[in-house]
Amino acid sequence: MINPFKRQIASESAPSLADVVLQIHKLGDRSLRDSNMAFIRQRAKAIHLGDDTVLCNSLARYKFFVRASDVGFASHLIMDGHWEFPVTEFIARNVARGDIAMDLGANFGYYTLLMADLVGAQGKVHAFEPSPLTMDFLRKSVSINGFDGRVRLRGEAIWDKSGEKLKLRMPMEEPKNARVLPDSAKAGPAGAGMRDVVIETLALDDLDVGNVAFMKVDIEGAEERLWRGMRRFLERSPDVLLLLEFNSARCVDARRTLQDISNKFKLRCLDDQDGVIGLSIDDALAGGNRDWMLVLSNRAVR
């Protein structure tokens, strides 16, 4: 005979799935930001696997591999379980089931995993990460979370022309800041704490993956090159929503690029507190070395 008291104790002590996993439909709600961040942080944990590898969790939902020696990104995931929370919320609000999404400059795949979850089994995520070291971790994280069937990983660097062989310079302690060297033949040695690898470039005009609904772009100074190489891409995906990190200090002609962008899209940015707000070209240029998260779309944005 089953003891009803034991059954009651077991029922009370066993946590439900909602108790241990962040409900993704709540993630985009800015009014829940503080409670969501606290929930995620309380469940952050990490295991050192050796060989510069740590297995941690992101957003209290996904198993996530990072490099132990990465001080700029991995430390946040290990301690807090999240990264750039306003951007995280924005993606959760604006990526839907069945979408085709792109993650340009995927790094270790924090946003790749989130988008893969949001698009579901009927959607697709195309993630680009030119660093072969970082790609190894990204591939493991995609696989361990069961997203292989909906994520396609690519190793090219997004550029204005396809097929060029250029150097990618990687700060070993800050791999998220890896950047393509446009004049690689004249580039000096990598220097202490840096590493160069040869990568191949790809222009989005030469990539047809269907009607893309959402694109997150963080490509460390290649924004102008991206823009010059995506005119036909935008014709194929007229309703795409681009979340584009833009820093005028990394540009050759920032004003001209912003003017060109504003001829195609209303210029807006993502503000940490106020959501999506208008942005003038002059304000963007006056920001100095500030990273703006430009929100570019001709459709409704939440």
C-alpha positions, 0 to 999 in steps of 0.5 A, a space after each residue: 500500500 502506498 503511503 499517502 504522506 510520502 506521496 505528498 512529500 514527494 509532490 511538494 519537493 519535486 519542482 515543476 518545469 516552470 520552476 527551473 526553466 525560464 518560460 520563453 514567452 515571458 522573456 520579451 516582456 520588459 515589465 518583467 525584466 528585473 524578475 526575469 534577470 533574478 530568476 536567470 541569475 539564481 539558476 546560473 551554474 558552471 562546470 569546468 571541463 578542462 582544456 579551457 572549456 566551461 559548460 554553463 547555462 544561458 537564460 536558465 534554458 540552454 546548455 552552453 559551452 564557453 572558453 574559460 579564458 574569455 574574460 569579456 563574454 564568458 564571465 557574464 554567462 558563468 556568473 549571470 546566465 545572460 548577456 545584453 538583456 535589452 537585446 535579448 528581450 528584443 529578439 524574444 519579442 520579434 522572432 516568431 515560429 517559422 521565421 528564417 533568421 540570421 545571426 551575423 557574428 554569432 560568437 559563441 552562439 548566445 543569440 543563435 540558441 535563443 533564435 533557434 528556440 523561437 523559430 521552432 522546428 519549422 524555422 531556420 537560423 543561419 549563423 555566421 562565425 568566422 573564428 574557427 576557435 569560437 565555431 568549435 564551441 558554437 557547434 557543440 552548443 547547437 548540438 547539445 541543445 538539439 538544434 542541429 536540424 534548424 541551425 546552419 553554421 557558416 564560417 565566412 566573414 560577412 563582407 561586400 565581396 565574396 571569395 576574398 581571403 583576408 585575415 581575422 585578428 582575434 584577441 584571445 581573451 576577448 574573442 567577441 572583438 575579433 575583426 577582419 583586417 581589410 588590408 591584410 597584406 599590409 597588416 603587421 604581426 598580431 602581437 601579444 595576446 592576439 592571433 591571426 587566421 585566414 578566412 573567406 568573405 561572403 556578401 549577402 547578395 550572393 546568399 539566397 536562403 529565402 525570405 529572411 524575417 530577422 537578422 542580428 548583426 555584430 561584425 566589429 567594424 564591417 558594417 559598411 562592407 555589409 551594407 554595400 554587399 546586401 542590396 539584392 538581399 534586401 530586395 529578396 527580403 523586403 520585410 526583414 528586421 535588422 538589429 545592427 550594431 553600429 559604431 561610427 568610430 569604426 567606419 571610413 565614412 560613417 555619415 555617408 553610410 548612415 545617410 544611405 541606410 536612412 534612405 532605405 529605413 527609418 533610422 531608429 535604435 534600441 534604448 536600454 530603458 525606452 525600447 525602440 526610439 528615433 535616432 538622428 544621424 547627427 546624434 549617432 555621429 556625436 556618440 563617439 565610440 559608442 555602440 548603437 543598436 540600430 533597428 532597421 525595418 519597414 514593418 512593425 517592431 515590438 
